[in-house]
């Protein structure tokens, strides 16, 4: 078992990275974000996909969907929150979980919503450090270096999430434009 650590804000980049590992013979077995557990196997033997479910994997609707995927020859590997990691033997050819444009738009829209929630939580958590920093700055509190580091880290994460939201907004705009062209 090989463990790799990697942070992603872009689910498509994460999926691409997992498939590159599979091409090298590292087959995904488990995800404990940001840790990925791989086992050695036949290079290029599987194609991996990720999908954001509307609800957690233990919910009845999600269980039925996973059973449907299994009937289609798609294996459930693991999940993190509502993200599921799936694979199918490469010998069966490529597969897409969102084959039509509307489904892809919906998927990116759900990811965008999750990112907005993360951004808001990150800003609130960062703002919670401000009272400690103000006390420290005006001399009435103890040194708040840890609070300063937490604030700076939080703002960095918020900036990364904001950057990804900008990318997702542009992607959604392009996809919606493509749909309008297709409907014309």
N, CA, C and O of each residue as an XYZ file, in Angstrom:
736
protein
N       0.859     -1.174      0.000
C       0.000      0.000      0.000
C       0.903      1.235      0.000
O       1.803      1.361      0.831
N       0.653      2.124     -0.927
C       1.382      3.389     -1.002
C       0.429      4.511     -0.656
O      -0.721      4.533     -1.094
N       0.926      5.435      0.133
C       0.129      6.597      0.522
C       0.710      7.835     -0.152
O       1.923      8.042     -0.169
N      -0.174      8.644     -0.702
C       0.219      9.914     -1.318
C      -0.647     11.007     -0.710
O      -1.838     10.817     -0.464
N      -0.026     12.148     -0.474
C      -0.746     13.292      0.088
C      -0.825     14.394     -0.960
O       0.167     14.748     -1.596
N      -2.032     14.927     -1.119
C      -2.218     15.969     -2.129
C      -3.490     16.748     -1.811
O      -4.515     16.161     -1.466
N      -3.418     18.066     -1.930
C      -4.588     18.929     -1.746
C      -5.100     19.372     -3.109
O      -4.322     19.728     -3.994
N      -6.411     19.346     -3.263
C      -7.046     19.778     -4.502
C      -8.206     20.704     -4.189
O      -8.924     20.508     -3.209
N      -8.382     21.704     -5.019
C      -9.585     22.522     -5.002
C     -10.393     22.259     -6.261
O     -11.577     22.588     -6.321
N      -9.763     21.670     -7.262
C     -10.375     21.429     -8.568
C     -10.619     19.927     -8.710
O      -9.670     19.150     -8.816
N     -11.898     19.515     -8.712
C     -12.210     18.088     -8.771
C     -11.753     17.449    -10.078
O     -11.410     16.267    -10.095
N     -11.742     18.209    -11.175
C     -11.297     17.643    -12.450
C      -9.793     17.380    -12.422
O      -9.317     16.394    -12.984
N      -9.054     18.267    -11.766
C      -7.607     18.060    -11.622
C      -7.337     16.847    -10.732
O      -6.427     16.063    -11.001
N      -8.129     16.697     -9.675
C      -7.987     15.542     -8.786
C      -8.247     14.241     -9.547
O      -7.489     13.280     -9.421
N      -9.308     14.218    -10.327
C      -9.643     13.035    -11.117
C      -8.533     12.721    -12.117
O      -8.165     11.560    -12.299
N      -8.006     13.752    -12.758
C      -6.904     13.576    -13.721
C      -5.670     12.985    -13.018
O      -5.025     12.078    -13.544
N      -5.352     13.509    -11.827
C      -4.209     13.034    -11.060
C      -4.376     11.556    -10.681
O      -3.430     10.775    -10.788
N      -5.569     11.180    -10.245
C      -5.834      9.777     -9.881
C      -5.660      8.885    -11.110
O      -5.076      7.806    -11.007
N      -6.157      9.318    -12.268
C      -6.013      8.521    -13.493
C      -4.557      8.445    -13.953
O      -4.147      7.433    -14.522
N      -3.780      9.483    -13.721
C      -2.347      9.420    -14.040
C      -1.652      8.391    -13.158
O      -0.784      7.657    -13.631
N      -2.028      8.328    -11.877
C      -1.455      7.305    -10.983
C      -1.853      5.908    -11.480
O      -1.039      4.985    -11.472
N      -3.109      5.763    -11.910
C      -3.568      4.461    -12.412
C      -2.773      4.051    -13.647
O      -2.459      2.872    -13.815
N      -2.448      5.000    -14.502
C      -1.645      4.703    -15.696
C      -0.243      4.223    -15.313
O       0.401      3.498    -16.071
N       0.224      4.637    -14.125
C       1.531      4.204    -13.615
C       1.443      2.875    -12.852
O       2.466      2.328    -12.439
N       0.231      2.363    -12.670
C       0.060      1.117    -11.938
C      -0.265      1.306    -10.466
O      -0.196      0.349     -9.695
N      -0.622      2.531    -10.055
C      -1.063      2.786     -8.685
C      -2.583      2.898     -8.698
O      -3.143      3.867     -9.211
N      -3.241      1.894     -8.129
C      -4.699      1.817     -8.166
C      -5.278      2.318     -6.849
O      -4.912      1.845     -5.773
N      -6.178      3.274     -6.953
C      -6.774      3.890     -5.770
C      -7.582      2.861     -4.987
O      -8.399      2.137     -5.556
N      -7.345      2.803     -3.673
C      -8.088      1.892     -2.803
C      -8.911      2.631     -1.758
O      -9.992      2.180     -1.379
N      -8.391      3.786     -1.284
C      -9.104      4.531     -0.244
C      -8.673      5.995     -0.289
O      -7.572      6.330     -0.727
N      -9.580      6.853      0.180
C      -9.286      8.283      0.256
C      -9.599      8.748      1.668
O     -10.712      8.573      2.165
N      -8.608      9.339      2.298
C      -8.762      9.979      3.605
C      -8.192     11.383      3.408
O      -7.105     11.708      3.887
N      -8.952     12.198      2.696
C      -8.456     13.480      2.194
C      -7.686     14.234      3.258
O      -8.196     14.436      4.360
N      -6.472     14.653      2.953
C      -5.764     14.721      1.675
C      -4.873     13.506      1.382
O      -3.982     13.581      0.536
N      -5.112     12.393      2.077
C      -4.299     11.197      1.837
C      -5.039     10.247      0.901
O      -6.233      9.990      1.056
N      -4.296      9.738     -0.067
C      -4.819      8.770     -1.030
C      -4.027      7.491     -0.858
O      -2.796      7.510     -0.886
N      -4.725      6.373     -0.678
C      -4.077      5.070     -0.530
C      -4.171      4.317     -1.849
O      -5.255      4.142     -2.406
N      -3.018      3.875     -2.337
C      -2.937      3.160     -3.602
C      -2.329      1.788     -3.368
O      -1.575      1.574     -2.419
N      -2.677      0.860     -4.259
C      -2.013     -0.437     -4.280
C      -1.453     -0.638     -5.677
O      -1.972     -0.101     -6.656
N      -0.393     -1.415     -5.749
C       0.224     -1.698     -7.046
C      -0.670     -2.641     -7.840
O      -1.254     -3.580     -7.299
N      -0.758     -2.366     -9.132
C      -1.563     -3.202    -10.014
C      -1.104     -3.024    -11.445
O      -0.063     -2.424    -11.710
N      -1.876     -3.542    -12.345
C      -1.576     -3.446    -13.770
C      -1.715     -1.998    -14.231
O      -2.790     -1.418    -14.077
N      -0.661     -1.391    -14.793
C      -0.773     -0.010    -15.271
C      -1.893      0.138    -16.307
O      -2.017     -0.668    -17.229
N      -2.697      1.179    -16.133
C      -3.760      1.483    -17.079
C      -4.940      0.535    -17.056
O      -5.728      0.506    -18.001
N      -5.076     -0.248    -15.983
C      -6.148     -1.242    -15.957
C      -7.508     -0.659    -15.569
O      -8.536     -1.289    -15.816
N      -7.532      0.524    -14.970
C      -8.800      1.135    -14.557
C      -8.874      2.588    -14.977
O      -7.856      3.265    -15.125
N     -10.098      3.053    -15.167
C     -10.396      4.469    -15.364
C     -11.199      4.900    -14.139
O     -12.145      4.226    -13.730
N     -10.809      6.020    -13.570
C     -11.462      6.528    -12.359
C     -12.296      7.757    -12.673
O     -11.949      8.560    -13.540
N     -13.394      7.888    -11.957
C     -14.249      9.058    -12.050
C     -14.670      9.461    -10.640
O     -14.708      8.644     -9.721
N     -14.986     10.748    -10.501
C     -15.496     11.289     -9.242
C     -16.851     11.921     -9.506
O     -17.121     12.421    -10.598
N     -17.691     11.890     -8.494
C     -18.992     12.526     -8.629
C     -19.433     13.052     -7.275
O     -19.216     12.414     -6.245
N     -20.053     14.217     -7.290
C     -20.618     14.807     -6.086
C     -22.087     14.420     -6.018
O     -22.888     14.832     -6.858
N     -22.433     13.627     -5.015
C     -23.820     13.210     -4.830
C     -24.624     14.340     -4.192
O     -24.070     15.234     -3.553
N     -25.924     14.278     -4.377
C     -26.798     15.272     -3.749
C     -26.891     15.040     -2.248
O     -27.087     15.980     -1.477
N     -26.748     13.781     -1.837
C     -26.838     13.405     -0.421
C     -25.724     12.421     -0.116
O     -25.068     11.908     -1.023
N     -25.515     12.162      1.170
C     -24.469     11.242      1.603
C     -24.665      9.831      1.078
O     -25.774      9.453      0.701
N     -23.592      9.052      1.050
C     -23.631      7.712      0.456
C     -24.502      6.730      1.236
O     -24.908      5.705      0.687
N     -24.792      7.014      2.474
C     -25.607      6.091      3.270
C     -27.110      6.334      3.113
O     -27.918      5.556      3.620
N     -27.481      7.392      2.425
C     -28.896      7.689      2.199
C     -29.466      6.701      1.180
O     -28.748      6.267      0.280
N     -30.749      6.337      1.307
C     -31.344      5.348      0.400
C     -31.210      5.701     -1.086
O     -30.935      4.827     -1.909
N     -31.404      6.988     -1.429
C     -31.300      7.383     -2.839
C     -29.887      7.145     -3.364
O     -29.697      6.671     -4.484
N     -28.904      7.480     -2.537
C     -27.508      7.285     -2.939
C     -27.175      5.801     -3.030
O     -26.451      5.389     -3.935
N     -27.692      4.991     -2.104
C     -27.441      3.541     -2.130
C     -28.004      2.948     -3.429
O     -27.350      2.132     -4.079
N     -29.214      3.362     -3.797
C     -29.813      2.864     -5.042
C     -28.963      3.269     -6.246
O     -28.762      2.472     -7.163
N     -28.465      4.506     -6.244
C     -27.625      4.969     -7.345
C     -26.332      4.154     -7.420
O     -25.908      3.772     -8.511
N     -25.708      3.888     -6.284
C     -24.477      3.087     -6.276
C     -24.751      1.654     -6.748
O     -23.917      1.061     -7.432
N     -25.898      1.102     -6.393
C     -26.272     -0.234     -6.881
C     -26.458     -0.210     -8.396
O     -26.039     -1.137     -9.089
N     -27.078      0.840     -8.906
C     -27.249      0.993    -10.348
C     -25.885      1.036    -11.041
O     -25.677      0.365    -12.052
N     -24.967      1.821    -10.500
C     -23.625      1.908    -11.085
C     -22.936      0.545    -11.070
O     -22.265      0.171    -12.032
N     -23.104     -0.187     -9.983
C     -22.503     -1.519     -9.887
C     -23.057     -2.440    -10.978
O     -22.312     -3.221    -11.571
N     -24.354     -2.348    -11.239
C     -24.961     -3.140    -12.313
C     -24.383     -2.772    -13.674
O     -24.356     -3.595    -14.588
N     -23.920     -1.529    -13.803
C     -23.322     -1.054    -15.056
C     -21.826     -1.381    -15.140
O     -21.148     -0.971    -16.082
N     -21.317     -2.123    -14.144
C     -19.910     -2.494    -14.146
C     -18.987     -1.434    -13.583
O     -17.777     -1.490    -13.801
N     -19.539     -0.466    -12.859
C     -18.750      0.610    -12.255
C     -18.617      0.312    -10.767
O     -19.612      0.139    -10.063
N     -17.377      0.254    -10.303
C     -17.081     -0.122     -8.923
C     -16.942      1.117     -8.036
O     -16.238      2.067     -8.381
N     -17.615      1.092     -6.901
C     -17.462      2.133     -5.881
C     -16.148      1.865     -5.151
O     -15.915      0.755     -4.673
N     -15.288      2.886     -5.064
C     -13.992      2.733     -4.391
C     -14.069      3.298     -2.983
O     -13.751      2.604     -2.017
N     -14.486      4.546     -2.858
C     -14.531      5.187     -1.546
C     -15.325      6.489     -1.667
O     -15.808      6.840     -2.743
N     -15.447      7.185     -0.556
C     -16.109      8.490     -0.576
C     -15.465      9.399      0.468
O     -14.861      8.945      1.440
N     -15.620     10.690      0.229
C     -15.256     11.724      1.198
C     -16.433     12.686      1.207
O     -16.671     13.394      0.229
N     -17.161     12.711      2.302
C     -18.381     13.511      2.348
C     -19.346     12.991      1.293
O     -19.670     11.803      1.274
N     -19.799     13.864      0.428
C     -20.717     13.469     -0.651
C     -19.982     13.158     -1.950
O     -20.617     12.827     -2.951
N     -18.657     13.259     -1.951
C     -17.871     12.906     -3.145
C     -17.663     11.404     -3.174
O     -17.238     10.812     -2.182
N     -17.964     10.784     -4.312
C     -17.692      9.358     -4.470
C     -16.586      9.172     -5.501
O     -16.469      9.932     -6.463
N     -15.782      8.146     -5.273
C     -14.687      7.775     -6.167
C     -15.057      6.422     -6.763
O     -15.324      5.459     -6.043
N     -15.068      6.368     -8.084
C     -15.533      5.190     -8.811
C     -14.469      4.754     -9.805
O     -13.599      5.536    -10.189
N     -14.551      3.493    -10.216
C     -13.644      3.019    -11.261
C     -14.329      1.932    -12.082
O     -15.281      1.281    -11.651
N     -13.788      1.771    -13.294
C     -14.261      0.727    -14.189
C     -13.048      0.224    -14.962
O     -12.147      1.003    -15.274
N     -13.016     -1.075    -15.276
C     -11.873     -1.581    -16.051
C     -11.722     -0.817    -17.363
O     -12.696     -0.596    -18.083
N     -10.500     -0.422    -17.657
C     -10.225      0.339    -18.879
C     -10.555     -0.475    -20.124
O     -10.861      0.093    -21.172
N     -10.496     -1.798    -20.018
C     -10.792     -2.670    -21.160
C     -12.235     -2.504    -21.638
O     -12.555     -2.810    -22.786
N     -13.104     -2.017    -20.745
C     -14.510     -1.798    -21.118
C     -14.720     -0.446    -21.798
O     -15.844     -0.101    -22.165
N     -13.653      0.311    -21.963
C     -13.741      1.597    -22.650
C     -14.012      2.738    -21.699
O     -14.295      2.523    -20.521
N     -13.925      3.950    -22.208
C     -14.146      5.121    -21.355
C     -15.594      5.189    -20.876
O     -16.501      4.640    -21.500
N     -15.782      5.869    -19.765
C     -17.150      6.069    -19.280
C     -17.279      7.458    -18.686
O     -16.334      8.003    -18.115
N     -18.443      8.006    -18.829
C     -18.762      9.324    -18.292
C     -19.961      9.189    -17.360
O     -20.913      8.470    -17.661
N     -19.906      9.876    -16.242
C     -21.021      9.850    -15.300
C     -22.068     10.905    -15.639
O     -23.234     10.766    -15.269
N     -21.662     11.949    -16.333
C     -22.587     12.987    -16.783
C     -22.458     13.088    -18.299
O     -21.752     13.963    -18.801
N     -23.132     12.200    -19.038
C     -22.937     12.150    -20.484
C     -23.525     13.336    -21.244
O     -23.081     13.628    -22.354
N     -24.521     14.030    -20.668
C     -25.100     15.157    -21.400
C     -24.732     16.473    -20.725
O     -24.359     16.506    -19.552
N     -24.842     17.535    -21.478
C     -24.421     18.859    -21.030
C     -25.208     19.326    -19.808
O     -24.625     19.912    -18.895
N     -26.512     19.081    -19.769
C     -27.310     19.512    -18.622
C     -26.846     18.844    -17.332
O     -26.795     19.492    -16.286
N     -26.509     17.566    -17.392
C     -26.012     16.860    -16.209
C     -24.670     17.427    -15.764
O     -24.421     17.547    -14.564
N     -23.795     17.778    -16.717
C     -22.497     18.365    -16.369
C     -22.682     19.752    -15.756
O     -21.978     20.118    -14.815
N     -23.629     20.521    -16.290
C     -23.916     21.842    -15.727
C     -24.406     21.691    -14.285
O     -23.980     22.433    -13.401
N     -25.292     20.737    -14.056
C     -25.809     20.500    -12.701
C     -24.685     20.093    -11.757
O     -24.640     20.558    -10.618
N     -23.772     19.226    -12.213
C     -22.652     18.784    -11.391
C     -21.764     19.972    -11.007
O     -21.425     20.139     -9.835
N     -21.395     20.783    -11.974
C     -20.539     21.945    -11.698
C     -21.285     22.929    -10.791
O     -20.671     23.556     -9.926
N     -22.589     23.069    -10.978
C     -23.376     23.933    -10.102
C     -23.369     23.451     -8.663
O     -23.268     24.266     -7.745
N     -23.477     22.128     -8.440
C     -23.414     21.583     -7.082
C     -22.039     21.812     -6.471
O     -21.930     22.173     -5.299
N     -20.988     21.604     -7.261
C     -19.626     21.838     -6.767
C     -19.472     23.309     -6.384
O     -18.888     23.630     -5.350
N     -19.991     24.183     -7.210
C     -19.918     25.627     -6.950
C     -20.614     25.978     -5.634
O     -20.104     26.790     -4.862
N     -21.761     25.379     -5.377
C     -22.490     25.631     -4.134
C     -21.664     25.188     -2.927
O     -21.570     25.911     -1.935
N     -21.073     24.010     -3.013
C     -20.226     23.509     -1.922
C     -19.043     24.453     -1.702
O     -18.676     24.731     -0.560
N     -18.449     24.944     -2.785
C     -17.314     25.855     -2.663
C     -17.742     27.173     -2.004
O     -16.993     27.727     -1.199
N     -18.934     27.678     -2.337
C     -19.420     28.903     -1.702
C     -19.594     28.701     -0.202
O     -19.228     29.575      0.585
N     -20.144     27.569      0.201
C     -20.301     27.280      1.633
C     -18.930     27.249      2.299
O     -18.744     27.818      3.374
N     -17.971     26.583      1.658
C     -16.616     26.537      2.202
C     -15.995     27.912      2.318
O     -15.333     28.211      3.312
N     -16.196     28.749      1.322
C     -15.655     30.110      1.352
C     -16.247     30.902      2.516
O     -15.518     31.574      3.246
N     -17.551     30.825      2.686
C     -18.214     31.564      3.774
C     -17.707     31.076      5.132
O     -17.407     31.884      6.011
N     -17.613     29.758      5.302
C     -17.113     29.215      6.572
C     -15.670     29.647      6.834
O     -15.306     29.963      7.967
N     -14.869     29.658      5.801
C     -13.467     30.056      5.950
C     -13.353     31.522      6.334
O     -12.524     31.876      7.172
N     -14.168     32.379      5.738
C     -14.146     33.802      6.077
C     -14.604     34.016      7.520
O     -14.005     34.807      8.248
N     -15.655     33.320      7.935
C     -16.141     33.440      9.317
C     -15.070     32.966     10.300
O     -14.824     33.623     11.311
N     -14.435     31.834     10.010
C     -13.386     31.316     10.899
C     -12.204     32.279     10.968
O     -11.619     32.475     12.033
N     -11.859     32.868      9.851
C     -10.756     33.838      9.836
C     -11.142     35.092     10.609
O     -10.340     35.621     11.378
N     -12.361     35.566     10.408
C     -12.817     36.773     11.097
C     -12.863     36.570     12.607
O     -12.727     37.532     13.362
N     -13.050     35.343     13.052
C     -13.079     35.054     14.489
C     -11.736     35.342     15.156
O     -11.672     35.465     16.379
N     -10.675     35.449     14.378
C      -9.349     35.746     14.931
C      -9.156     37.239     15.175
O      -8.271     37.629     15.936
N      -9.960     38.066     14.551
C      -9.768     39.521     14.623
C      -9.837     40.087     16.044
O      -8.985     40.909     16.382
N     -10.789     39.706     16.896
C     -10.795     40.282     18.253
C      -9.489     40.034     19.011
O      -9.011     40.917     19.723
N      -8.911     38.842     18.863
C      -7.657     38.540     19.547
C      -6.525     39.406     18.998
O      -5.674     39.881     19.750
N      -6.525     39.602     17.697
C      -5.487     40.411     17.069
C      -5.629     41.884     17.442
O      -4.626     42.571     17.636
N      -6.858     42.373     17.545
C      -7.076     43.766     17.943
C      -6.644     43.997     19.388
O      -6.030     45.018     19.698
N      -6.964     43.042     20.279
C      -6.493     43.147     21.664
C      -4.975     43.225     21.712
O      -4.399     44.033     22.441
N      -4.347     42.377     20.928
C      -2.893     42.333     20.889
C      -2.332     43.623     20.306
O      -1.367     44.173     20.836
N      -2.927     44.111     19.223
C      -2.431     45.320     18.556
C      -2.527     46.548     19.455
O      -1.672     47.430     19.385
N      -3.555     46.616     20.297
C      -3.724     47.789     21.152
C      -3.157     47.570     22.552
O      -3.414     48.353     23.466
N      -2.384     46.500     22.708
C      -1.620     46.309     23.928
C      -2.355     45.746     25.112
O      -1.762     45.625     26.184
N      -3.606     45.397     24.978
C      -4.333     44.888     26.136
C      -4.349     43.361     26.200
O      -4.792     42.785     27.193
N      -3.878     42.720     25.170
C      -3.890     41.255     25.156
C      -2.490     40.684     25.032
O      -1.526     41.410     24.793
N      -2.394     39.381     25.196
C      -1.109     38.695     25.040
C      -0.778     38.574     23.558
O      -1.628     38.770     22.689
N       0.472     38.248     23.302
C       0.905     38.052     21.909
C       0.012     37.009     21.247
O      -0.237     35.939     21.802
N      -0.457     37.336     20.067
C      -1.426     36.476     19.378
C      -0.848     35.968     18.064
O      -1.512     36.008     17.028
N       0.382     35.495     18.112
C       1.016     35.012     16.884
C       0.239     33.849     16.271
O       0.081     33.762     15.054
N      -0.239     32.969     17.130
C      -1.001     31.825     16.611
C      -2.262     32.305     15.901
O      -2.628     31.780     14.850
N      -2.933     33.315     16.486
C      -4.138     33.853     15.857
C      -3.815     34.501     14.521
O      -4.579     34.382     13.564
N      -2.680     35.186     14.461
C      -2.255     35.808     13.219
C      -1.991     34.741     12.151
O      -2.390     34.894     10.996
N      -1.321     33.670     12.546
C      -1.058     32.588     11.591
C      -2.353     31.929     11.119
O      -2.503     31.621      9.937
N      -3.281     31.715     12.043
C      -4.575     31.122     11.669
C      -5.312     32.050     10.704
O      -5.895     31.594      9.721
N      -5.282     33.361     10.990
C      -5.930     34.325     10.107
C      -5.298     34.308      8.720
O      -6.012     34.263      7.719
N      -3.983     34.342      8.647
C      -3.302     34.345      7.353
C      -3.551     33.042      6.586
O      -3.781     33.062      5.377
N      -3.503     31.924      7.288
C      -3.790     30.639      6.641
C      -5.223     30.625      6.112
O      -5.470     30.205      4.982
N      -6.160     31.083      6.932
C      -7.565     31.119      6.525
C      -7.788     32.005      5.322
O      -8.554     31.659      4.422
N      -7.123     33.148      5.300
C      -7.266     34.038      4.156
C      -6.651     33.414      2.903
O      -7.162     33.604      1.799
N      -5.565     32.679      3.071
C      -4.970     31.975      1.925
C      -5.912     30.920      1.380
O      -6.077     30.796      0.167
N      -6.533     30.155      2.274
C      -7.502     29.143      1.838
C      -8.701     29.814      1.172
O      -9.187     29.348      0.141
N      -9.173     30.910      1.764
C     -10.309     31.637      1.171
C      -9.949     32.148     -0.223
O     -10.773     32.104     -1.136
N      -8.712     32.635     -0.385
C      -8.287     33.111     -1.705
C      -8.261     31.960     -2.712
O      -8.680     32.127     -3.858
N      -7.772     30.795     -2.287
C      -7.738     29.630     -3.184
C      -9.155     29.202     -3.563
O      -9.416     28.885     -4.723
N     -10.060     29.190     -2.601
C     -11.456     28.838     -2.893
C     -12.066     29.874     -3.835
O     -12.768     29.522     -4.783
N     -11.793     31.155     -3.570
C     -12.301     32.214     -4.441
C     -11.796     32.064     -5.865
O     -12.550     32.267     -6.817
N     -10.530     31.711     -6.017
C      -9.950     31.489     -7.351
C     -10.676     30.339     -8.056
O     -11.008     30.433     -9.238
N     -10.915     29.264     -7.319
C     -11.618     28.118     -7.906
C     -13.060     28.487     -8.250
O     -13.577     28.044     -9.276
N     -13.714     29.285     -7.418
C     -15.075     29.742     -7.731
C     -15.092     30.559     -9.013
O     -16.002     30.421     -9.831
N     -14.100     31.397     -9.187
C     -14.005     32.193    -10.418
C     -13.879     31.268    -11.633
O     -14.527     31.486    -12.657
N     -13.046     30.240    -11.511
C     -12.864     29.278    -12.598
C     -14.173     28.541    -12.880
O     -14.547     28.354    -14.038
N     -14.869     28.125    -11.819
C     -16.145     27.418    -11.993
C     -17.201     28.325    -12.621
O     -17.985     27.879    -13.459
N     -17.225     29.603    -12.218
C     -18.180     30.540    -12.818
C     -17.939     30.673    -14.317
O     -18.886     30.659    -15.103
N     -16.672     30.801    -14.717
C     -16.358     30.911    -16.144
C     -16.736     29.624    -16.878
O     -17.252     29.666    -17.995
N     -16.477     28.488    -16.244
C     -16.825     27.207    -16.857
C     -18.341     27.090    -17.031
O     -18.813     26.684    -18.092
N     -19.100     27.443    -15.997
C     -20.560     27.392    -16.092
C     -21.069     28.316    -17.195
O     -21.985     27.957    -17.936
N     -20.481     29.493    -17.304
C     -20.879     30.427    -18.352
C     -20.649     29.811    -19.736
O     -21.517     29.890    -20.606
N     -19.467     29.193    -19.936
C     -19.172     28.550    -21.226
C     -20.140     27.404    -21.497
O     -20.625     27.252    -22.618
N     -20.423     26.599    -20.480
C     -21.314     25.455    -20.663
C     -22.734     25.922    -20.999
O     -23.391     25.346    -21.866
N     -23.196     26.953    -20.318
C     -24.542     27.467    -20.596
C     -24.604     28.090    -21.986
O     -25.618     27.973    -22.674
N     -23.526     28.751    -22.400
C     -23.472     29.300    -23.761
C     -23.515     28.180    -24.785
O     -24.204     28.289    -25.799
N     -22.774     27.091    -24.524
C     -22.794     25.935    -25.420
C     -24.205     25.347    -25.512
O     -24.647     24.943    -26.587
N     -24.898     25.304    -24.388
C     -26.263     24.762    -24.393
C     -27.181     25.640    -25.216
O     -28.014     25.128    -25.965
N     -27.046     26.972    -25.092
C     -27.883     27.888    -25.885
C     -27.585     27.744    -27.374
O     -28.500     27.781    -28.197
N     -26.317     27.580    -27.722
C     -25.954     27.380    -29.136
C     -26.568     26.087    -29.643
O     -27.063     26.030    -30.768
N     -26.538     25.041    -28.811
C     -27.108     23.750    -29.194
C     -28.613     23.793    -29.364
O     -29.180     23.045    -30.161
N     -29.264     24.682    -28.604
C     -30.716     24.798    -28.699
C     -31.158     25.664    -29.877
O     -32.323     25.633    -30.273
N     -30.224     26.437    -30.434
C     -30.568     27.335    -31.544
C     -30.800     26.583    -32.828
O     -31.097     27.192    -33.855
